Amino acid sequence: MTQSQQNFRLIISYLIILLIPSTLVRFFGLSDQFYLFTTITDSLGALLLLYFNYRGQKNRLEKHPLPLKKAIIWGISGILLALIVQIIAGSIDHLLFKNSTQSLNTLTLMTALKAQPWLIIILTIAAPTMEELVFRKAIFGGLSGRLNSVLAALISSLLFAVIHQDSHLIIYAAIGLFLCWLYRKTGSIYTTIISHAGMNLVVTLFYLSH
């Protein structure tokens, strides 16, 4: 299987995983169980994409990765850096578009989380894992071999922002750009998974404590 085919498989699998819960709700009237089905499908989906990644070839960004210890350190440091990027981007977004500093997408998930605590699995593990494998590895990594790295990062980050279906496009795009940079610097998708998952965990705990 070529690198392009591997990337295509990651992307298509991800889109199918996203559609399964809403399909079940629409055709079987299981709306009360939507978040439970989402948790199950996203968790299994994350494992599936990790398996695909494990079995697949390394792309050009992963040819010379940092040593494991440094990659982990960058992953942990990336949590703080991602939060800083989010705060700065949020301020810019508010100044330019007068958007609320709170994300409607995040608030909706936090409200659901209080009633259905298993959602924390999606927010802090499953979703970050799948999004990094798709938007950073498959899309950014795939396009980096064909386009300028900056343009590849912009395309990947804009798609990452759009998939969240939130008005705070600048915030999500900025986070996406940072994670693209981190992936390129470390050569390890697991570093960006650590940073993304850690950022989501901090944000989740912050909302739950207020």
N, C-alpha and C positions, 0 to 999 in steps of 0.2 A: 504494500500500500504506500502510495506516495505521500509526501508531506501535505500537499493540497487536499488529498482525499481524507487524511486524518483530521485536518482542520474542519473540513466539510462535515465529517461524521460528528465531531464535537458540537458544532453549531446546530445541526439538524436535531441531534439527540436532545440538546438543551431546549430547543423550541417545542419539541414534542412533550417533554417533561412539563414545561410551563402550561401546555394546553390540556393535559390530562385532568386536573381537578375541575376546571370550568366545564369540560365536556361531561364529566360524571354528573355535575350539578344540573346541567342543562337537560340531559337526556334521561336521568334517573331521579330527578327531584330530590337531591341529597344536599340541599343548601345548608342545612344545619351542621353538616359534617365537612363543609368546604375546607376549613383550616386544618382539620385532622387529615383529610386526604392530601392536602398540600404538603403537610409535614412529612407524611409517608413517602409520597412521590419524589419530593425534593431530596430527602435523605437517601433514598435508593438511587436517585439520579446522580447525586454527588459521588456516590460510590462507583457508579457506572462510568462516569467521566474520568474519575481518578484511575480506574482500571484501563480505560482507553489510553490515558496519558502514560501510564506505566508501560503498556505494551507498545506504544508508538515510538517513533524516532524523535530525536532531539532536533529542534530547529536551529537556525543560525545564531539566535540569541543565547542559546544554551550550550554552545560548543565549548566555552571556557568559563564555567561557573565559578563563583567564589567558593573557597573551602566551606565546609558545612558550618563550622563555628561562626565564621564571619557572616554567612548567609542568615543564620538564626539571629545574630545580633542586629543585623539590618532589618530583619522582620519585626523584631520587638521595637527597635527604634522607629520603624516605619509607622507604628501605631500612633505615637506622639506626633510625628510629622504629618500624618494624614489628618489628624484632628486639627492641627494648626492650619493646614491647607483648607479644611472645611470651614473653619472660623473666618479666615481671610476671604474666601470665596463667598461666604454667606454675607459678609459686610459689603462686598462689591455688588452682589446681587440685590441687596436691600437699597443701596444707594442708586443703582441704575434703574431698577424696576419697581421699587417700593414693595417688594415681596416681603411677607412675614419671614422672620428668621427661623420659624418652625416649619418643617416639611410636613405637608398634609399626608404624604405617603407614610412617613415615620409615625405621625400621630395616630393614623388609622391602625397601623400594626401594633403600636404600643397599647392602644385601647383593647384590641383583640387579645393581646398577650396577657393582659390582666385576667381575662376570663378563660383563656386557653393557654396555660403556661408552656405547653410543649412547643409553642411557636418559637421559643428561644432557640430551638435546634435549627430552624430555618435561618433566623436572623444572624446567628453567630457561627454557624458551621456550614450548613448546606448551601445557602445562597452565596456567601463569599467564595466558597470553593468552586461552584459552578461558574460564577461570573468571572473569576480569574482565569479559569481554564478556557473560557469562551472569548472574553473580550481582550484579555492580555495575551494569552498564548495563541489561540486560533486566529483571531482577527489581527491584533497588533503584530504578533510574531509572524503570521502568514504574510501580511502586507509589507512588513519590513524588508522582506527579500525581494520585493518588486517595486516599492515606492521609497521615497525619502522617509526616514524614520519619524521626522516631525509630522509629516502628512499622515503617515500610518497611525501615529498616536492620536492625532486629531480625529480621524475617522472612527477609530476604536472608542475613544472617549465620548464622542457625540452619540454613538449608538448605545453606549453604556448609559448615558444620561436619558436618552429617549425611552429605553426599556423600563425605566423606573416610573414612567407615566406621572411625572411630578413637574410643577412649574419652575422648580429650582434647577434649571438646566445647567447654569453656571457652576453650581456647587458640585453636582455629579460629574460634570465634564472635568472640572479641576481635580477632583479626586482621581478620576480615570487617568488624567495626564500624569499625575504624580505616580500612580501605580505602574504606568507604562515605563516611566523613567526608572523606577525601582527595579522592575523586571529586567530592563536592559542593563542596568548597572550590575546586578547580582548574577544574572544568567540563571535564576532559579524561580520557577513559578510558585514554589512552596514558600518562598520569602514573601511574595505579595499576598498569598493566602493568609499567612500569619498576620500581616499588617492589616488586611481588610477585615478579617475575622475579629482581631483585637479591637479595631476601631468600632466595629458594630457592637461588640460587647460593652465597651465603655459608654457608648451612646445609649444603649439599652438600659444599662444600670443607672445612668443619669436620669433618664425619663421615669424609670420605675421608682426612683427615690424622691420624686417630686409630685 
